[in-house]
Amino acid sequence: MVRGYPEVDFSRGECTFCGACATACKDGALPRADDHALPWTIKAQITDNCLAHRGVECRICGDPCPVTAIRFSPRLGGPPVAEVDAATCTGCGACVAPCPVNAISIT
């Protein structure tokens, strides 16, 4: 908690959008949206710290993505680079914790 407020910590795991936080919030500060709406518009972003930018093959961030929003584009002279499809990404954060160099943020 930050200053007494709950926060999402993607280093501990992803959000499954189960709605338990909205149910537990007695003050109604976290209203539950309809079942098809995502609770936020944040998306995964991959920084230049990504291992592929250093010439190291790594695709670990793509495996846990439940909607396959992370794709790997081939490139000459180096390993494929991870790219996030913003239209597909739900911002769940499943890709954050597995990254060995903390190159993924949810913003």
C-alpha positions as CSV (number, residue, x, y, z in Angstrom):
1,M,0.0,0.0,0.0
2,V,1.1,3.5,-0.8
3,R,0.0,6.1,1.7
4,G,-2.8,3.7,2.8
5,Y,-4.1,3.1,-0.7
6,P,-4.1,-0.2,-2.4
7,E,-1.9,-0.6,-5.5
8,V,-1.3,-3.2,-8.2
9,D,2.1,-4.8,-7.9
10,F,2.8,-6.5,-11.2
11,S,6.1,-7.9,-9.9
12,R,4.1,-10.3,-7.8
13,G,1.8,-11.4,-10.6
14,E,-0.8,-10.2,-13.1
15,C,-4.3,-8.9,-12.7
16,T,-6.9,-11.5,-13.8
17,F,-9.7,-8.9,-13.9
18,C,-11.7,-11.1,-11.5
19,G,-13.3,-8.1,-9.8
20,A,-12.4,-9.1,-6.3
21,C,-10.9,-5.7,-5.6
22,A,-14.1,-4.0,-6.6
23,T,-16.2,-6.4,-4.5
24,A,-14.0,-5.8,-1.5
25,C,-14.1,-2.0,-1.8
26,K,-16.9,-1.1,0.6
27,D,-16.7,2.7,-0.3
28,G,-17.5,2.1,-4.0
29,A,-14.2,3.8,-5.1
30,L,-13.6,0.8,-7.4
31,P,-16.9,0.5,-9.2
32,R,-17.3,-2.7,-11.1
33,A,-17.7,-2.1,-14.8
34,D,-19.7,-4.3,-17.1
35,D,-18.2,-7.7,-17.7
36,H,-16.7,-6.8,-21.1
37,A,-15.0,-3.5,-20.1
38,L,-11.4,-3.5,-18.9
39,P,-10.8,-1.5,-15.7
40,W,-8.0,0.6,-17.1
41,T,-6.4,1.7,-20.3
42,I,-2.8,1.1,-19.3
43,K,-0.6,-1.1,-21.6
44,A,2.7,-2.9,-21.4
45,Q,5.7,-1.1,-22.8
46,I,9.1,-2.6,-23.5
47,T,12.1,-0.5,-22.8
48,D,15.5,-0.4,-24.5
49,N,16.8,-2.5,-21.5
50,C,15.2,-5.5,-23.2
51,L,17.8,-8.3,-23.7
52,A,17.2,-8.5,-27.4
53,H,18.5,-4.9,-27.8
54,R,21.7,-6.2,-26.3
55,G,21.9,-9.1,-28.8
56,V,20.6,-11.7,-26.4
57,E,17.8,-14.1,-27.4
58,C,14.9,-13.9,-24.9
59,R,11.2,-14.4,-25.5
60,I,10.1,-15.1,-21.9
61,C,7.7,-12.1,-21.8
62,G,5.6,-13.6,-24.6
63,D,4.9,-16.9,-23.0
64,P,2.7,-15.7,-20.1
65,C,0.7,-13.2,-22.2
66,P,-2.9,-14.5,-22.1
67,V,-4.0,-12.6,-25.2
68,T,-0.7,-13.0,-27.2
69,A,-0.2,-9.2,-27.4
70,I,3.6,-9.6,-27.4
71,R,5.1,-10.6,-30.7
72,F,8.7,-11.0,-31.8
73,S,9.7,-9.3,-35.1
74,P,12.7,-10.8,-36.8
75,R,15.6,-8.5,-37.5
76,L,18.9,-8.7,-39.4
77,G,22.0,-9.1,-37.3
78,G,20.3,-9.9,-34.0
79,P,17.6,-11.8,-32.2
80,P,13.9,-10.9,-32.6
81,V,12.7,-7.9,-30.8
82,A,9.6,-8.0,-28.6
83,E,6.8,-5.6,-29.6
84,V,3.5,-5.0,-27.8
85,D,0.3,-4.8,-29.9
86,A,-1.4,-2.0,-28.0
87,A,-4.8,-2.9,-29.5
88,T,-4.6,-6.4,-28.0
89,C,-2.8,-5.7,-24.7
90,T,-5.1,-5.7,-21.7
91,G,-2.5,-4.2,-19.3
92,C,-2.8,-7.3,-17.1
93,G,0.9,-7.3,-16.3
94,A,1.5,-11.0,-16.8
95,C,4.7,-10.1,-18.8
96,V,6.3,-8.0,-16.1
97,A,7.4,-10.5,-13.4
98,P,9.0,-13.0,-15.8
99,C,11.3,-10.4,-17.4
100,P,14.8,-11.1,-16.1
101,V,16.0,-7.4,-16.6
102,N,12.8,-5.5,-15.6
103,A,12.4,-4.2,-19.2
104,I,8.6,-4.1,-19.1
105,S,6.5,-1.5,-17.5
106,I,2.7,-1.1,-17.4
107,T,1.9,2.6,-18.1
